[in-house]
Each structure stands twice: as C-alpha cells, then as structure tokens.
Amino acid sequence: MELLKTYWRQSRSPFYSLLFALPMLIIYELMIFSFNHSDIIGLRNGADILFRQFFGMFNVYGFYLVGFLVLTALLISYYFHNRQEKNQQFNYQFFILMLLESVLFAFVMFIFVEKIGSVLLLDGFAPGRKELIVLALGAGVYEEFIFRVILISGFTFFLKDILRLHPVTSAVMAVVIASLIFSLFHYMGSLGDAFEIKSFLIRFVAGIFLSVLYVLRGYGITAYTHTIYDLLVILF
C-alpha cells in the first residue's frame, strides 16, 4: 500500500513526467526530421509550430532549442524532486505502471468519446496514415505541454493567487477555459479544420477529460494518453 501511495505521488511529479515523455519527444523529432530533412519547415504538429514561433521571436531555432529546454526542465525538476523526496529512491518500475495507466485512460477516453462521436484530436491536414501517426506523437508532447501545463497552471495561478478565488473554483475555471482554447485551436490557421459545432463540442469534452487527468496524474501520463487515443482513432 505504501508503495502505491509513493507511486501515485511521485509519478505525477514534473521529474517523472518529463522523463516519461522524453522518449516520445525524441521519436517525434527524429521522425519529423526524416520526413522534412529540415528542422525549420515541413510537416509539424500545430502546437509544435506555435511553440517554435514563440522562441523564433527571440531568434532561437533548431534541435538545440528542444534539447536545451528539456535538459533545463529536467535539471530543475530533478532539483525540486530531490528536495521533496529526500529518502525516496528512483524507481524505474514506475514507468511501466505509468504506461499501463496511459493505455487504460486512452481506452476509457476512446470508448467515452466514441459514444458522442469519434474525432481525431490532431489539427490541420496530413496526407497519409504515417504522417498522422507522427503528428499524434507531437500532439501528446506539445499540445499537452501548452494546453495543460502552461494554460491550466497559468490560469490557476491568475485566478487563485491574483484574483483570490477559491482553489476549487480556480481549478474548475482553469480546466474549462483551457479546454475551450484547446478545442478552438484545432480550427485556427490555414491548416485548421472547418469549424463544426459537433466536432468542437467533442474536442471540448476530450479537453475536459485530459485536463482533469493532468490535474490528477500529471503531464507525462496525460501526454501518453492523448497520443495513444489519437493512435486508436487513426488505426481503428
């Protein structure tokens, strides 16, 4: 029982989440490079493009950008993880449990969303199944980082610490607002989907599911759940 409590607490920490998501990020970047033969133009997930455009304003480009940011985030999260878990050993077996959790949540999400109408949580146009599979990896890594980690954390901080709203109220409002933006994002830009109320509502509900999952289980499991869900829709 104590081991499960430790797993539940540590597996949602930024340190375990980042390490868990790192292989998916590396595979996505390598496969994108194999498609594009370039790190700047070509096939990319929409949230990935948004992420790079932001850093492009500061003239920061290339693979080293991703590597530097990931390494910095890992070092910072490792520092705080060690401060909070001084007497706890690093447990590689947790990653197996995290993967099983992600698969379980992805199937639950697939069955749940299927009841109201199946929709792919990818944005924009991709010419074939291989490209969609690659973009599904990017969706898990980048969309969850932007729409869950950044938006939910940012809105929660603003509502709770700046406006002084109740913590529960702040969390619920942050989840709803982030999920609305997540759904709307799929219709933005020249490569966005044509707006439909049904697909918008389905993506909003999916956003709520992923947002609640992020609050409860952290970034890593949410990122894998998103990717596995998209893969289920693509393959089945």
C-alpha contacts under 8 A as a table, 3 or more apart, distances in Angstrom:
res1	aa1	res2	aa2	distance
1	M	4	L	5.18
1	M	5	K	6.34
2	E	5	K	5.05
2	E	6	T	6.18
3	L	6	T	5.03
3	L	7	Y	6.08
4	L	7	Y	4.91
4	L	8	W	6.00
5	K	8	W	5.12
5	K	9	R	6.23
6	T	9	R	5.25
6	T	10	Q	5.92
7	Y	10	Q	5.25
7	Y	11	S	5.52
7	Y	94	F	6.54
8	W	11	S	5.67
8	W	12	R	6.80
8	W	217	R	7.79
9	R	12	R	5.98
9	R	13	S	6.97
10	Q	13	S	5.18
10	Q	16	Y	6.90
11	S	16	Y	5.55
11	S	17	S	6.65
11	S	94	F	6.83
11	S	95	F	7.97
11	S	98	M	7.09
11	S	217	R	7.36
11	S	218	G	7.56
12	R	16	Y	6.80
12	R	17	S	6.20
12	R	216	L	7.66
12	R	217	R	4.88
12	R	218	G	4.25
12	R	219	Y	7.02
12	R	220	G	7.36
12	R	221	I	7.76
13	S	16	Y	5.63
13	S	17	S	6.05
13	S	81	H	7.49
13	S	218	G	6.53
14	P	17	S	4.96
14	P	18	L	5.89
14	P	77	S	5.78
14	P	81	H	7.97
14	P	218	G	7.31
14	P	219	Y	7.20
15	F	18	L	5.39
15	F	19	L	6.31
15	F	74	L	6.20
15	F	77	S	4.91
15	F	78	Y	5.55
15	F	81	H	6.52
16	Y	19	L	5.21
16	Y	20	F	5.95
16	Y	220	G	7.41
17	S	20	F	5.09
17	S	21	A	6.15
17	S	218	G	6.65
17	S	219	Y	5.56
17	S	220	G	3.95
17	S	221	I	7.03
18	L	21	A	5.15
18	L	22	L	5.94
18	L	70	V	7.92
18	L	73	A	7.91
18	L	74	L	6.67
18	L	219	Y	7.55
18	L	220	G	6.21
19	L	22	L	5.14
19	L	23	P	7.73
19	L	74	L	7.54
19	L	220	G	7.97
20	F	23	P	6.93
20	F	95	F	6.57
20	F	220	G	5.73
20	F	221	I	7.94
21	A	24	M	5.48
21	A	25	L	6.40
21	A	141	V	6.90
21	A	220	G	5.31
21	A	223	A	7.03
21	A	224	Y	7.34
22	L	25	L	5.07
22	L	26	I	6.24
23	P	26	I	5.12
23	P	27	I	6.14
24	M	27	I	5.22
24	M	28	Y	6.08
24	M	137	L	6.34
24	M	141	V	7.19
25	L	28	Y	5.15
25	L	29	E	6.17
25	L	137	L	7.29
25	L	138	G	7.09
25	L	141	V	6.22
26	I	29	E	5.21
26	I	30	L	6.14
27	I	30	L	5.21
27	I	31	M	6.04
27	I	137	L	7.95
28	Y	31	M	5.23
28	Y	32	I	5.96
28	Y	134	V	6.12
28	Y	135	L	7.70
28	Y	137	L	5.73
28	Y	138	G	6.00
29	E	32	I	5.10
29	E	33	F	6.13
30	L	33	F	5.12
30	L	34	S	6.25
31	M	34	S	4.97
31	M	35	F	6.32
31	M	134	V	6.77
32	I	35	F	5.14
32	I	36	N	6.06
32	I	37	H	7.98
32	I	39	D	8.00
32	I	43	L	6.73
32	I	44	R	6.90
32	I	134	V	7.13
33	F	36	N	5.07
33	F	37	H	5.02
33	F	38	S	5.76
33	F	39	D	6.18
34	S	37	H	5.49
35	F	42	G	7.88
35	F	43	L	7.17
36	N	39	D	7.26
36	N	41	I	7.07
36	N	42	G	5.32
36	N	43	L	6.45
38	S	41	I	6.27
38	S	42	G	7.42
39	D	62	G	5.89
39	D	63	F	6.86
40	I	61	Y	7.64
40	I	62	G	6.92
43	L	126	A	7.99
43	L	131	E	7.94
44	R	48	D	6.50
44	R	49	I	6.53
44	R	135	L	6.66
44	R	138	G	7.67
45	N	48	D	5.11
45	N	49	I	6.37
45	N	122	L	7.83
45	N	123	D	7.35
45	N	135	L	5.41
45	N	138	G	5.66
45	N	139	A	6.32
45	N	142	Y	7.90
46	G	49	I	5.09
46	G	50	L	6.27
46	G	123	D	6.35
46	G	124	G	7.24
47	A	50	L	4.93
47	A	51	F	6.04
47	A	139	A	7.19
47	A	142	Y	5.60
47	A	143	E	5.33
47	A	146	I	7.26
48	D	51	F	4.99
48	D	52	R	6.23
48	D	138	G	6.97
48	D	142	Y	5.59
48	D	143	E	7.54
49	I	52	R	5.13
49	I	53	Q	5.99
50	L	53	Q	5.11
50	L	54	F	6.33
51	F	54	F	5.43
51	F	55	F	6.78
51	F	142	Y	7.76
52	R	55	F	5.22
52	R	56	G	5.84
52	R	61	Y	7.16
53	Q	56	G	4.72
53	Q	57	M	6.54
54	F	57	M	5.59
54	F	58	F	7.64
55	F	58	F	5.39
55	F	59	N	6.65
55	F	60	V	5.40
55	F	61	Y	7.07
56	G	59	N	4.71
56	G	60	V	5.17
56	G	61	Y	6.10
57	M	60	V	7.44
60	V	65	L	6.67
61	Y	64	Y	7.46
61	Y	65	L	5.94
62	G	65	L	5.58
62	G	66	V	7.45
63	F	66	V	5.46
63	F	67	G	6.31
64	Y	67	G	4.93
64	Y	68	F	5.73
65	L	68	F	5.26
65	L	69	L	6.14
66	V	69	L	5.27
66	V	70	V	6.04
67	G	70	V	5.25
67	G	71	L	6.00
68	F	71	L	5.21
68	F	72	T	6.02
69	L	72	T	5.13
69	L	73	A	6.03
70	V	73	A	5.10
70	V	74	L	6.05
71	L	74	L	5.09
71	L	75	L	6.18
72	T	75	L	5.22
72	T	76	I	6.20
73	A	76	I	5.22
73	A	77	S	5.99
74	L	77	S	5.18
74	L	78	Y	5.82
75	L	78	Y	5.04
75	L	79	Y	6.16
76	I	79	Y	5.16
76	I	80	F	6.48
77	S	80	F	5.23
77	S	81	H	5.85
78	Y	81	H	4.91
78	Y	82	N	6.06
79	Y	82	N	5.36
79	Y	83	R	6.40
80	F	83	R	5.01
80	F	84	Q	6.27
81	H	84	Q	5.26
81	H	85	E	5.88
82	N	85	E	5.09
82	N	86	K	5.32
83	R	86	K	5.73
85	E	88	Q	5.33
91	N	94	F	5.80
92	Y	95	F	5.84
92	Y	96	I	7.74
93	Q	96	I	5.44
93	Q	97	L	6.83
94	F	97	L	5.14
94	F	98	M	6.09
95	F	98	M	4.87
95	F	99	L	6.12
96	I	99	L	5.16
96	I	100	L	6.30
97	L	100	L	5.04
97	L	101	E	6.08
98	M	101	E	5.01
98	M	102	S	6.15
98	M	221	I	6.19
99	L	102	S	5.02
99	L	103	V	6.26
99	L	221	I	7.22
99	L	224	Y	7.53
100	L	103	V	5.17
100	L	104	L	6.18
101	E	104	L	5.09
101	E	105	F	6.12
101	E	221	I	7.15
102	S	105	F	5.18
102	S	106	A	5.97
102	S	221	I	5.36
102	S	222	T	7.07
102	S	224	Y	5.73
102	S	225	T	4.70
102	S	228	I	7.67
103	V	106	A	5.06
103	V	107	F	6.26
103	V	224	Y	7.82
103	V	225	T	6.40
103	V	228	I	6.73
104	L	107	F	5.31
104	L	108	V	6.25
105	F	108	V	4.96
105	F	109	M	5.99
105	F	225	T	6.12
106	A	109	M	5.02
106	A	110	F	5.96
106	A	225	T	4.78
106	A	226	H	6.85
106	A	228	I	5.88
106	A	229	Y	4.89
107	F	110	F	4.85
107	F	111	I	6.09
107	F	229	Y	6.93
108	V	111	I	5.29
108	V	112	F	5.98
109	M	112	F	4.98
109	M	113	V	5.82
109	M	206	A	7.50
109	M	209	F	7.50
109	M	229	Y	7.04
110	F	113	V	5.38
110	F	114	E	5.82
110	F	118	S	7.89
110	F	229	Y	6.05
110	F	232	L	7.43
110	F	233	V	7.71
111	I	114	E	5.05
111	I	115	K	6.50
112	F	115	K	5.46
112	F	116	I	7.40
113	V	116	I	5.51
113	V	117	G	6.10
113	V	118	S	5.99
113	V	119	V	7.86
113	V	202	I	6.98
113	V	205	V	7.86
113	V	206	A	6.95
114	E	117	G	4.86
114	E	118	S	4.66
115	K	118	S	7.62
116	I	202	I	7.03
117	G	202	I	6.99
118	S	202	I	7.86
118	S	233	V	7.48
119	V	199	S	6.63
119	V	202	I	7.05
119	V	203	R	7.35
119	V	233	V	7.47
120	L	230	D	6.02
120	L	233	V	6.38
120	L	234	I	7.60
121	L	139	A	7.95
121	L	186	H	7.85
121	L	203	R	6.73
121	L	230	D	6.36
122	L	135	L	7.21
122	L	136	A	6.72
122	L	139	A	6.64
122	L	186	H	7.20
122	L	230	D	7.43
123	D	185	F	7.72
123	D	186	H	4.73
123	D	187	Y	7.35
123	D	191	L	7.49
123	D	192	G	5.85
123	D	193	D	6.73
124	G	186	H	7.03
124	G	187	Y	7.92
124	G	191	L	4.35
124	G	192	G	4.42
124	G	193	D	5.88
125	F	191	L	5.91
125	F	192	G	7.34
125	F	193	D	7.79
126	A	129	R	7.97
126	A	131	E	5.97
126	A	132	L	6.05
127	P	131	E	6.71
127	P	132	L	7.88
128	G	131	E	5.43
128	G	132	L	6.35
129	R	132	L	4.97
129	R	133	I	6.17
129	R	234	I	7.14
130	K	133	I	5.18
130	K	134	V	6.41
131	E	134	V	5.16
131	E	135	L	6.18
132	L	135	L	5.00
132	L	136	A	6.05
132	L	234	I	7.35
133	I	136	A	5.03
133	I	137	L	6.72
133	I	231	L	6.42
133	I	234	I	7.37
134	V	137	L	5.36
134	V	138	G	6.74
135	L	138	G	4.97
135	L	139	A	6.06
136	A	139	A	4.94
136	A	140	G	6.45
136	A	226	H	7.97
136	A	227	T	5.20
136	A	228	I	7.94
136	A	230	D	5.87
136	A	231	L	6.63
137	L	140	G	5.42
137	L	141	V	6.52
137	L	227	T	5.55
138	G	141	V	5.16
138	G	142	Y	5.69
138	G	143	E	7.42
138	G	227	T	7.94
139	A	142	Y	5.52
139	A	143	E	5.02
139	A	144	E	7.09
139	A	223	A	7.87
139	A	226	H	7.20
139	A	227	T	6.44
140	G	143	E	5.93
140	G	144	E	5.70
140	G	222	T	7.59
140	G	223	A	4.19
140	G	224	Y	5.95
140	G	225	T	7.48
140	G	226	H	5.15
140	G	227	T	4.75
141	V	144	E	5.86
141	V	145	F	6.25
141	V	223	A	5.59
141	V	224	Y	7.93
142	Y	145	F	5.04
142	Y	146	I	6.16
143	E	146	I	5.22
143	E	147	F	5.72
143	E	148	R	7.64
144	E	147	F	5.32
144	E	148	R	5.07
144	E	149	V	6.66
144	E	219	Y	7.05
144	E	222	T	7.06
144	E	223	A	5.68
144	E	226	H	7.86
145	F	148	R	5.64
145	F	149	V	4.87
145	F	150	I	6.31
145	F	219	Y	7.21
145	F	223	A	7.95
146	I	149	V	5.90
146	I	150	I	5.06
146	I	151	L	6.32
147	F	150	I	6.12
147	F	151	L	5.14
147	F	152	I	6.90
147	F	178	A	6.02
147	F	179	S	7.57
147	F	181	I	7.71
147	F	182	F	6.14
148	R	151	L	5.56
148	R	152	I	5.19
148	R	153	S	7.32
148	R	178	A	7.07
148	R	211	S	6.10
148	R	214	Y	6.72
148	R	219	Y	7.60
149	V	152	I	5.90
149	V	153	S	5.74
149	V	214	Y	7.98
149	V	219	Y	6.85
150	I	153	S	5.42
150	I	154	G	5.74
151	L	154	G	5.01
151	L	155	F	5.86
151	L	174	A	7.61
151	L	178	A	5.90
152	I	155	F	5.24
152	I	156	T	5.87
152	I	171	A	7.81
152	I	174	A	5.26
152	I	175	V	6.15
152	I	178	A	6.09
152	I	211	S	7.80
153	S	156	T	5.19
153	S	157	F	6.11
153	S	174	A	7.89
154	G	157	F	5.21
154	G	158	F	6.20
155	F	158	F	5.04
155	F	159	L	5.98
155	F	170	S	7.72
155	F	174	A	5.20
156	T	159	L	5.23
156	T	160	K	5.74
156	T	161	D	7.81
156	T	170	S	5.45
156	T	171	A	5.73
156	T	173	M	7.95
156	T	174	A	5.56
157	F	160	K	5.34
157	F	161	D	5.29
157	F	162	I	6.93
158	F	161	D	5.65
158	F	162	I	4.92
158	F	163	L	6.40
159	L	162	I	5.81
159	L	163	L	4.94
159	L	164	R	6.25
159	L	165	L	5.77
159	L	170	S	5.35
159	L	174	A	7.95
160	K	163	L	5.86
160	K	164	R	4.68
160	K	165	L	4.86
160	K	166	H	6.38
160	K	167	P	5.83
160	K	170	S	5.57
161	D	164	R	5.20
161	D	165	L	7.58
165	L	169	T	6.56
165	L	170	S	6.01
166	H	169	T	5.17
166	H	170	S	6.01
167	P	170	S	5.02
167	P	171	A	6.11
168	V	171	A	5.11
168	V	172	V	6.18
169	T	172	V	5.23
169	T	173	M	6.09
170	S	173	M	5.25
170	S	174	A	5.99
171	A	174	A	5.09
171	A	175	V	6.17
172	V	175	V	5.19
172	V	176	V	6.27
173	M	176	V	5.15
173	M	177	I	6.05
174	A	177	I	5.28
174	A	178	A	5.94
175	V	178	A	5.30
175	V	179	S	6.03
175	V	208	I	6.47
175	V	211	S	5.76
175	V	212	V	7.07
176	V	179	S	5.14
176	V	180	L	6.22
176	V	208	I	6.66
177	I	180	L	5.15
177	I	181	I	6.33
178	A	181	I	5.19
178	A	182	F	6.02
178	A	207	G	7.76
178	A	211	S	7.81
179	S	182	F	4.87
179	S	183	S	6.18
179	S	204	F	5.48
179	S	205	V	7.66
179	S	207	G	4.58
179	S	208	I	5.59
179	S	211	S	7.08
180	L	183	S	5.23
180	L	184	L	6.18
180	L	204	F	5.79
180	L	207	G	7.59
181	I	184	L	5.05
181	I	185	F	5.94
182	F	185	F	5.24
182	F	186	H	7.20
182	F	203	R	7.70
182	F	204	F	7.16
182	F	207	G	6.49
183	S	186	H	5.86
183	S	187	Y	7.83
183	S	200	F	5.82
183	S	201	L	7.70
183	S	203	R	5.15
183	S	204	F	5.15
183	S	207	G	6.99
184	L	187	Y	5.66
184	L	188	M	6.90
184	L	200	F	7.06
185	F	188	M	5.34
185	F	192	G	7.91
186	H	192	G	5.54
186	H	193	D	6.19
187	Y	191	L	8.00
187	Y	192	G	4.30
187	Y	193	D	4.77
187	Y	194	A	6.19
187	Y	195	F	5.90
188	M	191	L	7.44
188	M	192	G	4.99
188	M	193	D	7.54
189	G	192	G	5.28
195	F	199	S	7.74
195	F	200	F	7.20
196	E	199	S	5.52
196	E	200	F	6.00
197	I	200	F	5.02
197	I	201	L	6.09
198	K	201	L	5.27
198	K	202	I	6.21
199	S	202	I	5.02
199	S	203	R	6.07
200	F	203	R	5.23
200	F	204	F	6.08
201	L	204	F	4.87
201	L	205	V	6.14
202	I	205	V	5.16
202	I	206	A	6.15
203	R	206	A	4.88
203	R	207	G	5.91
204	F	207	G	4.87
204	F	208	I	6.25
205	V	208	I	5.02
205	V	209	F	6.33
206	A	209	F	5.03
206	A	210	L	6.23
207	G	210	L	5.14
207	G	211	S	5.89
208	I	211	S	5.02
208	I	212	V	6.10
209	F	212	V	5.40
209	F	213	L	6.17
210	L	213	L	4.92
210	L	214	Y	6.05
210	L	222	T	6.25
210	L	226	H	7.40
211	S	214	Y	5.00
211	S	215	V	6.31
212	V	215	V	5.11
212	V	216	L	6.23
213	L	216	L	5.15
213	L	217	R	5.57
213	L	218	G	7.11
213	L	222	T	6.18
214	Y	217	R	5.24
214	Y	218	G	4.51
214	Y	219	Y	5.65
214	Y	221	I	7.67
214	Y	222	T	5.57
215	V	218	G	6.00
217	R	221	I	6.48
217	R	222	T	7.19
218	G	221	I	6.27
218	G	222	T	6.47
219	Y	222	T	5.20
219	Y	223	A	5.99
220	G	223	A	5.20
220	G	224	Y	6.41
221	I	224	Y	5.27
221	I	225	T	6.04
222	T	225	T	5.00
222	T	226	H	6.17
223	A	226	H	5.28
223	A	227	T	6.38
224	Y	227	T	5.11
224	Y	228	I	5.95
225	T	228	I	5.22
225	T	229	Y	5.98
226	H	229	Y	5.20
226	H	230	D	6.32
227	T	230	D	5.17
227	T	231	L	6.18
228	I	231	L	4.95
228	I	232	L	6.15
229	Y	232	L	5.10
229	Y	233	V	6.41
230	D	233	V	5.13
230	D	234	I	6.13
231	L	234	I	4.98
231	L	235	L	5.92
232	L	235	L	5.26
232	L	236	F	5.70
233	V	236	F	5.42
